[in-house]
């Protein structure tokens, strides 16, 4: 890896840096391999007061970084990072409690979606609007109508909750504002959904490349044809999300209760169940039951599990945009684990940031200075975690088992460690055999006073 070049006058200083780190420089795109994990280092060049500062960036391993730090002729520091803090400018955004309380605003700092992710709105059609921009694909009607004319208004509202655009000067914002919408018209002007139309629409949407199917309809009846179509979708790697129903009781609703379908009940701003929402241990998660939606050509509060489902669909679309293809089971596990328990669904209310964290929330500090003594690292987890491992430079340093209270503590005896930087990961082992690894954290062992307790905010995911 060549050191990034600056002005030619810096050549002597660059040569000094190269000598200091010798062969420790590694390619910038080297993968994280525990103790050989590359570190990005900023080298600052001496400038007089008021002069333009100059910097060089080098990539090295721990030994190289320690050599740089030990060289009195070089002023170096480990690179850190900041975050982009984005919030939509849409006029109704401040009224969208469905986003403010669910962690999705923080999730948007990771991703706002991707136009390559397609959410099929299997509903009453979707009417084109500035809210959707050019993210509305040509759809299909299975009622011999125009899928881009939505006389009921329901499908358009559902689409706006899932993937309404951001910063477009109108209305609110959907949970995946940069994802693409595929209209699939199966509901007539009265709101009736023939099983034949729904089954045909589901199969068509899968064949068109949909990543997610949103089904904001249901019944206490049953259809083998629709069940077969949904199974085809799941077998094809498409995530299926359905509304739990607005019956206000625990009677199972089809198709939300089908195995493999992610079902969503509706919760209030205080996370309590809306009285009209269906509930029971057959329902997977609870999501906001009311949202700002595009209905009848304007934005207004729309309520029902019909809107808990697309809010969840938009969140899953964010997951796919960030993590790539995931199976229905992987998505379901990640959603279920990233919940706070409530008594009206199987798991609980969703924390969108935890879902998007890839298993662990970001570790609190990019680099923490610690003393050369025993250091305690503590944090929190969610889900059925049976063991947490602490890895220092890729080697197991400690494990914590018998976890019962959502918290863990692991120890690292740094008393015999040389001064310098160490790469730290935490692995969480789930009861189903899955393992989630945290983002890398760097601890720097120093002489003299340093931290002896380090907090790691960590949540297990899939």
C-alpha positions in Angstrom: 0.0 0.0 0.0 1.5 3.4 -1.0 1.2 6.1 1.5 -1.1 8.8 0.2 1.1 11.5 -1.3 0.8 15.2 -0.5 3.0 18.0 -1.7 6.5 17.0 -2.9 8.0 19.0 0.0 6.6 16.3 2.3 8.7 13.6 0.8 11.3 13.5 3.6 8.6 13.3 6.3 6.8 10.5 4.3 10.1 8.6 4.1 10.4 8.9 7.9 6.9 7.5 8.3 7.7 4.6 6.0 10.8 3.7 7.9 8.9 3.9 11.2 6.3 1.4 10.2 8.5 -0.6 7.9 6.7 -3.7 6.5 3.7 -3.2 8.9 1.7 -1.3 6.3 -1.1 -3.4 4.9 -3.6 -2.7 2.1 -6.4 -0.4 2.9 -9.0 -2.9 1.9 -7.6 -5.7 4.0 -10.2 -7.7 5.8 -10.5 -7.7 9.6 -8.5 -10.7 10.8 -8.3 -10.2 14.5 -4.8 -9.3 15.5 -3.9 -8.5 11.9 -6.8 -6.1 11.5 -5.7 -2.9 9.6 -5.7 0.4 11.4 -6.2 3.7 9.7 -3.8 6.3 11.1 -3.7 10.1 10.6 -0.2 11.6 10.5 -0.2 15.3 11.1 2.6 17.4 9.6 4.1 20.4 11.5 2.7 23.7 10.3 3.1 27.2 11.7 0.2 29.0 13.3 -2.2 30.2 10.7 -0.9 27.9 8.0 -2.9 25.4 6.1 -2.6 22.0 8.0 -1.6 19.0 6.1 -2.2 15.3 6.9 -1.3 11.9 5.6 -3.3 8.7 6.0 -1.6 5.4 6.4 -2.9 1.9 7.0 -1.0 -0.3 9.3 -1.3 -3.0 11.9 -1.0 -2.7 15.6 2.8 -3.0 15.6 3.1 -0.3 13.0 0.9 2.0 14.9 2.8 1.5 18.1 6.0 2.3 16.2 4.5 5.5 14.9 3.4 6.5 18.4 6.8 5.8 19.8 8.6 7.9 17.2 9.2 11.4 18.6 9.5 12.8 15.1 6.0 11.8 14.1 2.7 13.2 15.3 0.1 10.5 14.7 -3.3 9.5 15.9 -5.7 6.7 15.3 -8.5 7.7 12.9 -12.0 8.1 14.3 -15.3 8.9 12.8 -18.3 11.1 13.0 -21.9 10.5 11.9 -24.3 12.2 9.5 -27.3 13.3 11.4 -30.2 13.4 9.0 -33.8 14.2 9.7 -36.5 14.7 7.0 -37.7 18.2 6.1 -41.2 17.1 5.1 -43.9 19.4 6.6 -45.7 16.6 8.5 -42.7 14.9 9.8 -42.8 16.4 13.2 -46.2 14.8 13.7 -45.0 11.3 12.8 -44.7 9.8 16.3 -44.4 6.4 14.5 -40.9 7.3 13.7 -39.9 9.3 16.7 -40.4 6.5 19.3 -39.3 3.5 17.4 -35.6 4.2 16.8 -36.0 4.4 13.0 -34.6 7.9 12.9 -31.3 6.6 14.2 -31.6 3.7 11.7 -31.8 6.2 8.9 -28.3 7.4 9.8 -27.3 3.9 8.6 -29.5 3.7 5.5 -32.6 5.3 4.0 -33.1 2.4 1.7 -32.2 1.6 -1.9 -34.1 1.9 -5.1 -33.1 -1.7 -5.8 -35.2 -2.9 -3.0 -38.8 -3.5 -4.2 -41.8 -3.6 -1.9 -44.9 -5.0 -3.5 -48.0 -3.4 -2.2 -50.6 -6.1 -2.8 -53.7 -4.0 -2.2 -56.1 -1.7 -4.0 -53.6 -0.1 -6.4 -51.3 2.9 -5.9 -52.0 6.3 -7.4 -48.9 8.1 -8.7 -48.0 11.2 -6.6 -45.0 13.4 -6.0 -44.5 11.5 -2.7 -43.3 8.5 -4.7 -41.3 10.3 -7.4 -39.9 7.9 -9.9 -39.9 5.0 -7.4 -43.3 3.7 -8.6 -42.9 0.7 -10.9 -45.5 -0.3 -13.6 -47.9 -2.5 -11.7 -50.6 -5.0 -12.5 -54.3 -5.4 -11.8 -55.9 -8.8 -11.2 -59.4 -7.2 -11.3 -59.0 -6.0 -14.9 -58.6 -2.4 -13.7 -55.8 0.1 -13.8 -53.3 -0.6 -10.9 -52.3 3.0 -11.0 -55.8 4.2 -10.2 -56.7 3.6 -6.6 -60.4 4.4 -6.1 -60.3 3.0 -2.6 -57.2 5.0 -1.5 -56.1 2.2 0.8 -53.2 0.9 -1.3 -51.8 4.4 -1.8 -51.9 5.1 1.9 -50.2 1.8 2.6 -47.5 2.6 0.0 -46.8 6.0 1.6 -46.3 4.5 5.0 -43.9 1.9 3.7 -41.9 4.0 1.2 -43.1 7.6 1.1 -40.3 9.9 0.0 -38.3 12.3 2.1 -37.3 16.0 1.6 -39.8 16.5 -1.2 -41.8 19.3 0.4 -45.0 17.3 0.9 -46.6 15.2 3.6 -44.6 12.9 5.8 -42.0 10.2 5.1 -42.2 6.5 4.9 -40.1 4.1 6.8 -38.0 3.3 3.7 -38.0 6.6 1.8 -35.6 5.5 -1.0 -37.1 2.1 -1.7 -39.2 1.2 -4.8 -42.9 0.4 -4.9 -44.6 -2.3 -7.0 -48.4 -1.8 -7.2 -50.4 -5.1 -7.3 -54.1 -4.4 -7.4 -56.2 -7.2 -5.8 -58.8 -5.2 -3.8 -62.0 -3.8 -5.4 -63.7 -0.4 -4.6 -65.5 -2.0 -1.6 -62.3 -3.3 -0.1 -63.1 -6.9 -0.9 -60.1 -9.1 -1.9 -60.9 -12.2 -3.9 -58.6 -15.0 -3.0 -58.1 -15.7 -6.7 -56.8 -12.2 -7.3 -54.6 -12.2 -4.2 -53.0 -15.5 -5.1 -52.4 -14.5 -8.7 -51.0 -11.1 -7.6 -48.6 -12.6 -5.1 -47.2 -15.0 -7.7 -46.9 -12.2 -10.2 -45.1 -9.9 -7.7 -42.6 -12.7 -6.9 -41.9 -13.3 -10.6 -41.3 -9.5 -11.1 -38.5 -9.6 -8.5 -40.2 -8.2 -5.4 -38.1 -8.4 -2.3 -41.0 -7.9 0.1 -44.8 -8.5 -0.1 -47.0 -6.3 2.0 -50.4 -7.8 2.6 -52.6 -5.3 4.5 -55.7 -7.5 4.2 -57.0 -10.6 5.9 -60.0 -12.7 6.9 -61.0 -15.3 9.4 -61.5 -17.6 6.4 -58.8 -19.5 4.5 -57.7 -20.2 1.0 -55.4 -23.0 -0.1 -54.6 -21.1 -3.3 -53.4 -18.0 -1.5 -51.5 -20.1 1.1 -49.7 -21.9 -1.8 -48.9 -18.6 -3.4 -47.4 -17.2 -0.2 -45.4 -20.4 0.3 -44.1 -19.9 -3.2 -43.0 -16.4 -2.3 -41.2 -17.6 0.9 -39.5 -20.4 -1.0 -38.4 -17.9 -3.5 -36.7 -15.8 -0.8 -39.3 -13.1 -0.7 -40.2 -11.7 2.8 -44.0 -11.7 3.4 -45.5 -9.3 6.0 -49.2 -9.1 6.8 -51.6 -7.1 9.0 -52.8 -9.0 12.0 -56.3 -7.6 11.7 -58.6 -5.1 13.4 -60.9 -7.6 15.2 -59.8 -6.6 18.7 -59.5 -10.2 19.8 -57.1 -13.1 19.8 -58.7 -15.2 17.0 -56.2 -16.0 14.3 -56.4 -14.1 11.0 -55.5 -15.4 7.6 -53.0 -14.9 6.0 -51.1 -13.3 8.9 -51.2 -16.5 10.9 -49.6 -18.6 8.2 -46.2 -20.1 9.1 -43.4 -18.0 7.8 -45.5 -14.9 7.4 -44.4 -12.0 9.7 -47.5 -10.6 11.2 -47.9 -7.1 12.8 -50.3 -5.9 15.4 -50.8 -2.2 16.1 -49.5 -0.3 19.1 -50.1 3.2 20.4 -47.6 6.0 21.0 -47.3 4.7 24.6 -46.7 1.2 23.2 -50.0 -0.1 24.5 -52.2 -2.1 22.1 -54.8 -0.2 20.2 -58.2 -1.7 21.3 -59.1 -2.5 17.7 -55.9 -4.5 17.0 -56.0 -8.3 16.9 -53.6 -9.9 19.2 -52.3 -13.2 20.6 -49.2 -15.4 20.6 -49.8 -16.1 16.9 -48.9 -12.5 16.1 -45.1 -11.9 15.7 -44.5 -8.2 16.4 -46.2 -4.9 17.3 -45.6 -1.8 15.2 -47.2 1.7 15.1 -50.9 1.3 14.4 -51.4 4.9 13.2 -49.2 6.8 10.8 -49.2 9.8 8.5 -50.4 8.5 5.2 -51.3 9.8 1.7 -55.1 9.2 1.5 -57.5 10.8 -0.9 -54.8 13.1 -2.3 -53.7 14.6 1.0 -51.8 13.5 4.1 -53.7 12.5 7.2 -53.6 10.2 10.1 -54.4 6.7 9.0 -55.0 3.9 11.5 -55.2 0.1 11.5 -53.0 -2.9 11.4 -53.1 -2.2 7.6 -50.5 0.5 8.5 -48.5 -1.4 11.1 -47.7 -3.9 8.4 -46.2 -1.4 5.8 -44.3 0.4 8.6 -42.7 -3.0 9.3 -42.3 -3.7 5.5 -40.3 -0.4 5.2 -38.1 -1.4 8.1 -37.4 -4.8 6.6 -36.6 -3.0 3.3 -34.0 -0.9 5.2 -32.5 -4.2 6.6 -32.2 -5.6 3.1 -30.7 -2.4 1.8 -28.1 -2.5 4.5 -27.3 -6.2 4.8 -28.2 -7.7 1.3 -30.4 -10.7 0.8 -31.8 -12.3 3.9 -34.2 -15.2 4.3 -37.6 -14.9 5.8 -36.3 -16.7 8.8 -33.4 -14.4 9.2 -35.6 -11.4 9.0 -38.1 -12.8 11.4 -35.4 -13.7 13.9 -33.8 -10.2 13.7 -37.2 -8.5 14.2 -38.2 -10.7 17.1 -34.9 -10.3 18.9 -34.9 -6.5 18.5 -38.1 -6.0 20.6 -39.2 -4.8 23.9 -41.7 -7.4 25.4 -45.4 -6.6 25.5 -48.2 -9.0 26.5 -50.3 -8.9 23.3 -47.9 -10.4 20.7 -45.4 -13.2 20.8 -42.4 -10.9 21.0 -42.9 -7.2 21.4 -42.5 -3.7 20.0 -39.7 -3.2 17.5 -36.5 -1.1 18.1 -35.6 -0.2 14.5 -32.1 0.9 15.4 -31.3 -2.4 17.0 -32.6 -4.2 13.9 -30.4 -2.1 11.6 -27.3 -2.4 13.9 -26.5 -5.8 12.4 -26.8 -7.5 15.8 -24.9 -5.1 18.1 -25.4 -1.4 18.5 -22.3 0.6 17.8 -19.7 0.4 20.6 -19.6 3.6 22.5 -16.1 4.8 21.7 -13.8 4.2 18.7 -10.8 4.2 21.0 -10.6 4.1 24.8 -7.5 4.5 26.8 -7.2 1.9 29.6 -4.6 1.2 32.3 -2.3 -1.8 32.2 -4.4 -3.7 34.8 -7.6 -5.7 34.9 -10.3 -4.0 32.8 -14.0 -4.8 33.0 -16.1 -4.5 29.9 -19.9 -4.5 30.4 -22.9 -4.0 28.3 -26.5 -5.1 27.5 -28.0 -7.6 25.1 -31.4 -8.6 23.9 -32.8 -11.9 22.9 -32.0 -15.4 24.1 -28.3 -15.0 24.4 -26.5 -17.8 26.2 -22.9 -16.7 26.1 -20.9 -13.5 25.4 -17.2 -13.8 24.4 -14.6 -11.1 24.6 -11.9 -11.2 21.8 -8.7 -9.2 22.0 -6.9 -9.0 18.7 -8.9 -12.0 17.6 -8.0 -14.2 20.6 -10.6 -15.2 23.2 -9.9 -13.3 26.4 -13.0 -14.0 28.5 -16.5 -15.5 28.3 -19.7 -14.8 30.3 -22.4 -17.4 30.6 -25.5 -17.9 32.6 -27.0 -14.7 31.3 -30.4 -13.9 32.7 -30.9 -10.1 33.2 -30.0 -8.6 29.8 -26.6 -7.5 31.0 -23.1 -9.0 30.7 -19.6 -8.4 32.2 -16.4 -9.7 30.8 -12.8 -9.1 32.0 -9.5 -8.5 30.3 -6.3 -8.7 32.3 -4.2 -6.0 30.6 -1.6 -6.0 33.4 0.8 -8.0 31.2 -0.1 -6.3 28.0 2.4 -4.1 26.2 1.4 -0.5 25.8 -0.3 0.1 22.5 -3.6 -0.5 20.8 -5.7 -3.7 20.7 -8.7 -4.5 18.6 -11.7 -5.6 20.6 -14.8 -7.5 19.5 -17.7 -9.0 21.4 -19.5 -12.1 20.2 -23.0 -13.0 21.4 -24.0 -16.6 21.1 -27.8 -17.1 20.7 -29.6 -20.2 21.8 -30.3 -21.2 18.2 -26.6 -21.4 17.4 -26.3 -18.0 15.7 -23.4 -15.7 16.6 -23.4 -11.9 16.2 -20.2 -10.0 16.3 -19.9 -6.4 17.3 -18.2 -3.6 15.3 -14.5 -3.4 16.2 -13.5 -1.2 19.1 -10.0 -0.2 19.9 -8.5 -0.1 23.4 -5.2 1.6 23.9 -3.2 0.4 26.9 -1.2 3.3 28.3 1.2 3.8 31.2 -0.4 5.6 34.1 -4.0 6.4 34.7 -6.6 5.1 32.3 -10.1 3.7 32.4 -10.6 0.4 34.2 -14.3 0.0 33.2 -15.6 0.2 29.7 -19.2 0.1 28.7 -20.2 -1.6 25.5 -23.8 -1.1 24.4 -24.5 -4.4 22.6 -27.6 -6.0 21.3 -27.8 -9.5 19.8 -29.3 -9.9 16.4 -29.2 -12.5 13.6 
